[in-house]
Amino acid sequence: MNIDYAIMTDLYQITMAQGYFDHGMGDTQACFHMYFRNYPFKGGYAVACGMDQLAELVETYSFSDEDITYLSTLDAPGGGKLFHDKFLNYLSDFKLSVDIDAVTEGTIVFPNEPLVRVIGSILECQLIETPLLNCVNFETLIASKAARVCQSAGAPVAEFGLRRAQGAAGGTWASRAAVVGGCASTSNVLAGRMFNIPVSGTHAHSWVMSFPDELTAFRAYAESFPKNCVLLVDTYDVEQGVKNAITVGLEMKARGERLSGIRIDSGDLTWLAKMARRMLDEAGLTDCGIVLSNDLDEYTIRSIRQEGVEAMSWGVGTKLACAYDQPTLGGVYKLSCTRPHGEGEWIDHIKISESIQKLTTPGVLDIRRYYDDTGRIAGDMVFDTNKPVNKSEVIVDPYDSLRRKKLQGKRYETLLVPLARNGKCVLEPENRNAMKAQARTKAGLETLDETQKRLLNPHTYPVGLERDLFNRRSELVSTLRGIE
């Protein structure tokens, strides 16, 4: 979308980069990981997304002449220019040389495990932090919300939140993420073109209002779109709207056509849907479906279905595209180790702070996902790729050493796959395809136990550090805190 990712960042990323540059740290190799700490929407899982946009970031990252000119105009609070010419000249020729590994889009993921790993000079790792987090945080949040909505729906869900989404870029990437999470289509035509995802839509209330009466409007729409005719029946009165739709539906039937459905967008959806279903069936239009919309989310949809309504499809907008009940995933990007001259042993680093939830994990990390004999996932192990995994294959909860699980002997796979090498995107085309990511989401959800998919108070899936890694982290904490 022609986003200038280099300048779409927080200022402190660039000031730190100049500091690294000034102090000759350009050859210091660093490893950073992106992860989130808490389940989104108080659920039991998340759906990884944003890696396609991250690949776009890698492919297009550079500082333009306009960027350099702008940075040269910034003044330091204490006087003088914030950035000096030598550093700005360096940025003008800057090219990424990072290695990036990430989980594939559509992977079911959990708190405190790395979604993305970045290795490169500490300067360039720092520069891409903000846009990387922006991509993965937002899209993972939306894909996770979509998965919850689709789980409740039991029928295709159309995403149509663009008009209320956070800007053109946010709305468009949200549409793609919603499809990754499970939505059958989007109303966003730009997203459909950009990402080759299905688009859907019919007409709004303004169509009905622009004609002398509702019946005339319905007839005109059926004439224009005989193979995609879903009539919005709540402009004036739903019962009368259904009657008018039935009239048109019977006329279409006589012509060898079919009224695909009616849509209700206001009022008591359960009551109105049941009334409409009775009227359609009595008229012989049993194959005409009912589409429901109007500020829906997973909880409202579940409630409507529990009251005996089965919709042909659901239209979900604001509360999906804007992640209405949780505005951010809260993912973070943390330094875990460095190599001062890009060679030799990695040096561990951790952030301790005053909160156990903010304690980080050292090492060059990856995830092993273990499966039980039934094909369900049994536990995730975060391990250091440069250290052997203890033969016992025990995981320890990173924040509660009493919570442990032995995974020895179970089948496993590692989750991080190459996204970039030496600053060049190497992500396989199938791992950038939104519809293939949607299939991964569906398959991944099937590996979860039903208790882990509950909307409220789900069972917690076991994620832990490899036991030796947990012990190493504990020892590092003691050393840094001066505790013997």
Number of C-alpha atoms within 10 A of each C-alpha: 10 7 12 16 20 20 22 12 17 13 13 12 18 21 14 15 21 20 14 19 17 12 8 9 16 18 17 17 22 25 27 26 27 22 23 20 15 18 19 25 21 13 20 23 26 29 31 29 33 29 26 22 19 24 21 16 20 26 15 16 19 19 20 16 11 11 16 17 13 11 18 15 12 12 12 10 8 7 7 11 14 15 18 12 11 11 14 18 11 13 20 16 10 14 17 21 17 24 21 29 24 23 24 27 30 34 24 21 25 24 19 24 23 24 28 26 26 27 24 26 25 26 22 23 24 22 23 25 20 20 20 22 21 18 20 24 22 24 31 29 32 36 33 33 31 31 28 25 28 24 21 20 23 16 15 17 26 27 30 25 23 25 14 14 21 14 10 14 15 17 22 25 26 32 37 30 32 34 27 35 37 29 27 22 22 29 21 24 18 17 21 18 11 12 18 14 21 19 19 15 17 14 13 13 15 9 16 23 13 10 13 9 11 22 19 14 18 25 20 16 20 23 13 11 13 18 12 16 23 25 30 26 26 20 18 13 9 21 15 15 22 25 17 19 25 23 16 23 29 17 16 18 13 10 10 9 15 22 25 19 21 26 26 25 20 15 11 11 18 20 12 19 23 17 14 24 21 14 17 23 13 10 14 13 20 12 13 19 20 24 24 27 20 17 15 19 26 20 14 15 25 18 13 20 15 11 11 11 19 22 22 20 20 28 25 26 26 19 23 28 30 23 24 16 12 15 13 18 24 16 20 18 21 20 25 22 21 25 19 18 12 15 11 8 11 19 13 18 20 19 16 16 10 8 8 11 13 14 16 18 30 27 25 24 24 24 24 18 19 20 19 15 9 8 12 15 21 23 20 27 28 26 28 19 12 11 12 11 16 14 10 12 18 18 28 25 19 25 15 10 14 9 13 18 19 14 21 14 12 14 15 19 11 15 18 19 18 17 26 23 18 14 17 18 19 18 20 12 9 11 19 18 16 23 23 16 25 26 17 22 25 19 14 17 23 14 16 18 15 11 14 17 20 17 18 13 12 16 15 14 19 17 26 28 28 27 26 19 25 22 14 16 22 13 14 19 17 12 11 12 10 8 9 6
